[in-house]
């Protein structure tokens, strides 16, 4: 009953209700677009060919998963949001290696606008490269899928795909600005959830599956979900003490100062390391489409979703990106400066540089197990499928892995925004126990990372 009461609070709040409607409306546009086939393509012939091939466990299946099936349907949204993700990765890497980009970041809002504009142009360039490759490898290669693959058709199809990719990027930005949650992450999550019911049914009706085996699978699936939530929610509380409090004209001694804590997340980078690593793992798939590299055994192994080479590289890339993204999003020096300005300190640690070094050391120690666990969850689908713990390839993709972590992370982030929105207007949180554990905020503002 308490949950329904909180949902009623959300519904009664006009501004939040409007934001939710805007979010749902833009998501609906995205889903409708994923079913619109590129003009000149025979969708029935393409669907028959895809069904005959089945699930090969390659990166093409992951691309289809992230786009809600648009990739295999030759939809105008076939590339999904991945070109924008790839562009964002390149820009973030440039922010470390290129001084000009670092200077733009230091300029504040005006610099961020220029970086955002550059990311958009880079998205166009990436889409112009990926669109012809997608058409050649997935659409034109299927006999009878294209009615008349003329030069005009090629030009128009590429322009439609590129323009549609920009529409998806615009939808994501509109959701972020006018709706609830991170728009880009929400669109990826919606594409993943769209294929989940079908995967669940395929696993249930599989000839080798029994009702008892299926129930055990679901139980283990729920355990993996719980572990993923624990990973996303886990924090390390660093105690903080106010040096002194002032009440009226009296100063309270430092020993009576208020105590609080800085909540450092075990996984401060969220789902971004997985998205970054997954986007880079698409590169071998595209490289194997060229005639000169089509028979390369090494690249083929990196395109096999269940292969050892793919999963080992994927694991280490996630660990590396976790450290990388944590380093650029959590700044111990800034946290130490904020503590010093607010006349606060970590007990037993000198303010300033010593505090920054202490926070950096704590962050490094908790990031290592978080990164390893994140990488393990990401490759878990290949493990359970190769061990025969699942019968359907499409269901094993949800058994942990990228899809589950993205869904858990995005849903929790969206709930956090909704709860914070309600709390800022004197409403209770969505959860029965009040604030969600990882959202405990220190009075020392902005130090949680």
Secondary structure, 3 states (H helix, E strand, C coil): CHHHHHHHHHHHCHHHHHHHHHHHHHHHHHHHHCCCECCCECHHHHHHHHHHHCCCCEHHHHHHHHCCCCCCCCECCCCCCHHHHHHHHHHHHHHHHCHHHHHHHHCCHHHHHHHHHHHHHHHHHHHHHHHHHHHHHHHCCCCCCECCCCHHHHHHHHHHHHHHHHHHHHHHHHHHHHCCCCHHHHHHHHHHHHCHHHHHHHHHCCCCCCHHHHHHHHHHHHHHHHHHHHHHHCEEEEEEEECCEEECCEEECHHHCCEEEEEEECCCCCCHHHHHHHHHHHHHHHHCCCCCCCCCHHHHHCCECCCHHHHHHHHHHHHHHHHHHHHHHCCHHHHHHHHHHCCEECCCCCCCHHHHHHHHHHHHHHHHHHHHHHHHHHHHHHHHHHCCCCCCHHHHCCCCHHHHHHHHHHHHHHHHHHHHHHHCCCCCCCECCECCHHHCCCCCCCCCC
